[in-house]
Amino acid sequence: MRWASALTESLIVLSVGLEIPDLEATCKKALSINSRDLPASMRLADFYWQQHCFESALDVALTAALFEPESFHLHKILASSYIELDRFAEALVHAHQMRNLKPPSWTRLRVLVQCLCFISFFPHINKMRLRMIKAIDTEVQSNNQWANWASSTATST
């Protein structure tokens, strides 16, 4: 089950690096077909967060957390949304959850994406590969920062 969660989070990060037309409608359609579609839920919550629609991000992430309570990424969305809305007590709940969870490891996925260099002589593939690597590196850095914050916040309370 843990590997499935890691794979899902990997796919979400990779989708951030890709241009998906009408992402909100696509995710909502997927969720109307299957309300437990974790990749669609997480990507939609990410989308709302990036658009500064923190209440909407909370709604989607809280629903997804009901059937995937051990997702570091979901707790990161929840904690950061609560912080943006000045709801610090609720953010602390998710800091405690994040402290007990490990951020996903991106090493295998990064190696796999790096292997695309063998066919990167096509400019479009090389651009996509570079965007994916940047998205992975950004997510690793973000996860580390949030894990450190969760650890320091949870131990100080």
NUDREN-346847 format. One record per residue: residue in three letters; z, x, y negated of N, C-alpha, C, CB in turn. Coordinates in pm, whole numbers, plus 50000, padded with zeros to 5 digits. Atoms other than C-alpha are relative to their C-alpha. Glycine has a CB too. Example, Ala and Ser with C-alpha at 12.3 -4.5 7.8 and 13.67 -1.06 7.14 Angstrom:
// NUDREN-346847
ALA500005008950119507805123050450500005009049880501254990149997SER499944991850119507145136750106500734992349891498585004149954
***
This chain:
// NUDREN-346847
MET500005008350119500005000050000500005008749875501214990650000ARG499924991050116500825028849763498635005949967501025011350025TRP501324994250025497345044049809499074989649940499405005650130ALA500845010550057495725010449730500304998449851500234986650074SER499615001050141497685008649405499435011849921501534999549986ALA500534988150067496665044249316498484998849982500345012750080LEU501455001850009493015036149391499654989949891499424995550135THR500245010250102493175004949175500165005849861500964988250019GLU499774994150131494655024048883498905010149967501385006749994SER501094990550022491975050848927498754992849954499715008050128LEU501195007650038489215025048909500124994549858499784988550098ILE499805005350135490725010448594499775010949896501414994249985VAL500194989050095490835044148420498525003649991500825012450042LEU501424997050004487255051048520499244989349924499455001550142SER500715010750072486195017248385500215001149850500474986350049VAL499774998050143487755026348049498935009349944501415005949974GLY501024990550045485235054748028498604994450001500055012150085LEU501325005949990482345031348095499834988749899499754994850141GLU500315011050090480645006847864499794987550085498745003149911ILE500155012549926481174972048010499794989049898501274997150091PRO500265010550098479494944847809500854987750028498504996249999ASP499195012149993481694914547739501105001150106499124988050029LEU498954996949904484634929047925501004988650017500735012549957GLU499015010849992487024900847840499494988550087500344994849858ALA500585011049922484704873947982499855003950147498634995949942THR500164995349862483994894848291501324999750075499415014150002CYS498684999949936487694899748366500534985950020500995008249916LYS499535013849987488524863248298499284992650112499814992549867LYS500765006449892485754852148532500525004750135498495003149987ALA499464994749874487074875248805501364993850030500125015349993LEU498675005949981490584861448752499934985150031500865002249875SER500155014249966489324825548769499614998450147498944993349909ILE500375000249858487894833649112501205003950086498815009450028ASN498844995249926490984852849228501065004149899499625012050095SER498974997450100494104851249013500825012550031500934988149989ARG499274987949962495534881249203499125012549995500594998450140ASP500924988850011492634904349116500635010549909498604995549944LEU499254990050076494684934549011499135008449907500745009050094PRO500814992250094491864956048870499584991949876498755005350071ALA500405008450114490674927048652501204997549909499424986550050SER498795002450080494244919348539500355012349916501184996250090MET499594987850069495024955348451498995003949892500175011550100ARG501034996450098491714961248274500044990449881498594999950064LEU499895009750108492124928848074501235002849914500054985750057ALA498794996550076495674938447976499765012449914501205002550096ASP500374988050077494384972847869499124996249880499255010250090PHE500925004350107491614956147669500774993449887498934990350057TYR499225006750103494054933447486500895009949924500864988950063TRP499144990150065496384962647418499205008249900500665009250106GLN500864992050089493534983147269499554992049878498795005150076GLN500385008750111492614953247050501214995849916499284987550054HIS498755003250068496254951246931500404985450017499895003249852CYS499595013749964496654916847093501125001350102498774991450058PHE498914996249910500034926147237500594988250077501085006749922GLU499515011949929501154890647325499074996850118500104987849903SER500965002749892497974885547528500115010650109498554999649945ALA499814989249902498464919447694501244997350084500115013849929LEU498775003349927501994908847787499774988850100501114996249903ASP500255011349910500834875847934499285004450127499184989249929VAL500794995649885498264892448159500805009850086498685006649954ALA499254989849925500474922048256501194994050074500475011049907LEU498855006349933503514900248334499554992150122500754990749903THR500545007449885501394878248561499635009750112498774991749958ALA500394990149900499974908848739501235006650063499095010749937ALA498784993549949503464923948774500714991550104500955003149885LEU499405008749898504504893948982499545003750141499654985449971PHE500494996449867502284905549269499765014950017498734992650028GLU500074985349989502224943049193501125006049916498605005549953PRO498864995950083505754951049070500215015249992501244993750053GLU499774985549999505514988349147498855007749938500225004750140SER501104993350068502594996748921500505006849874498884989949966PHE499604992250118503435024448677499184995749879499815015250026HIS500915003550109500415014648467500404986649937498564999450050LEU499585013050054501544978448432501285001149919500194990150113HIS498754998450074505044988748328499775007649869501045007350086LYS500354992850123503495012548075499424990349896498995011450030ILE500575010150090501464983847925501104990849947498914991650073LEU498925009050040504534961347922500945006749901500784995250123ALA499064993050089506854987147765499375002449863500445013450062SER500644997050129504344997347498499724987549920498715007850022SER500235012650071503494961247413501294994849939499404989450094TYR498715004450053507164952247376500425008649881501085000550111ILE499664991150112507674982747153499204996249876499745014750038GLU500855003850113504734972646934500464986949936498554998650044LEU499515012950050506314938046899501475000649958499814989350105ASP498594997750038509744953146814500974992750092500224995549857ARG499125006349901511264938847131500515011250092499244988750083PHE499584987649935513094970147233500844997850126500795008249902ALA499195002549880515564955047482499114997350121500954987949977GLU500935002749890512664942147691499225012550039499034988649962ALA500684987449970510894975747662500875008950088499635007549870LEU499084991849920514004992547806500004995950147501414998949944VAL500075004749860513774970948119498855007150071499804984450005HIS501174993749939510334985348184500125015350000498724995849927ALA499714985549996511515020448095500785003250127500805004449874HIS499244997949876514025017348380499084998950122501154989750011GLN500955001449888511245005148611499105012350011499144987249981MET500894988349999508955033848508500725012450049499445002549860ARG499234988349957511715058848567500085000950152501414999649939ASN499905000449855511915047748929498655001250070500674987350043LEU501344999149943508155049648980499375013449961499124988349952LYS500724987750033505935080148992498644996449941499835009150125PRO501365002250050502815081348777499005003750109499735008249870PRO500994996749898499695081548993499465014249981498844989949996SER500604986550006498215115349079498494998449986500365008450129TRP501435001150027494715119948946499225011950055499764998749851THR500644987649956493965153149116498784997450087500995008650075ARG501135002449908491755139849397498834993649928500444991050116LEU501075006850072489825116949167499305009749905500564988149922ARG500604990450093489275144848913499085009550075501095007949926VAL500854991249918487925167449188498724992750040500775004850127LEU501175007849962485615139849305499024998649883500434986150049VAL500865001450118484305134148952499355013449965500814994649879GLN500564986750027483855171648905498835002950095501095010950014CYS501084997749903481675171549219498694993649955500394994450137LEU501235005950054479205150149029499165010249925500334988349909CYS500754989850074478185182248854498765004450078500905012249972PHE501164996249920475775188249145498774991549966500324998850148ILE501135008450039473655159349020500014997449850500034986650077SER499855002550143474555162348654498845005549917501285006049950PHE501154995650076471205176748561499294987949937499025007950089PHE500455012050068470405140448475500934997849881499974987550097PRO499135001050117471695136948117500954988050004499164999349875HIS499175012049997473005101348172501195001950094499164987950044ILE498924997849904475045111548477500995010249946499435004850136ASN499104989950056476435142148301500884994049891499195011849943LYS499205006650104477545120948001501094991450063499094991449909MET499045008649933479225096148234501105008550065499294991250105ARG499034991249935480915124448427500985005649898499285011550073LEU499144994550104482255139848106500944989449942499165006049888ARG499145011050047483545105847984501104997050101499164987349974MET499015002849896485275100448317501095010850003499324999150137ILE499024989050001486935134648307500924998749879499285013849999LYS499185001850120488095128247951500984988350019499114997549876ALA499135011649977489485093948053501135003750096499194988150058ILE498974995849904491335109348349501025009049932499365007450121ASP499104990850069492785137448137500894992749899499205011049928THR499235007950095493875112747869501064991850071499074990849919GLU499055008249925495515090348127501135008650058499294992450113VAL498984991049947497345119748288500995003649889499365012850059GLN499144996450112498675130547949500864988249957499165005149882SER499265012150038499675094947859501094996750102499034988249985ASN499015002849895501405089548194501175009649992499365000850138ASN498934990150010503375121748153500904997249880499425014149988GLN499215003150118504465112347802500874987650022499084998049879TRP499245012349974505515077447909501085002450105499074988850044ALA498994997049898507315090648217501175007749938499385008150116ASN498934992750071509255115147998500814990749911499415011349916TRP499295009550086510075087447750500894990950084499014991649918ALA499225009149915511205064048030501215006950056499144994550113SER498884992549943513355090948184501095002549895499505013450059SER498994997050104515035100547856500654987249947499355007849884THR499455012650049515485064347744500954993850102498884990249968ALA499195006349895516825052048076501305007750024499194999150131THR498774992349979519355080648102500934999149880499675014550030SER499155000550118520605076247745500664986249981499195003649877THR499395013350014521455039247792501034997450106498944989350005
***
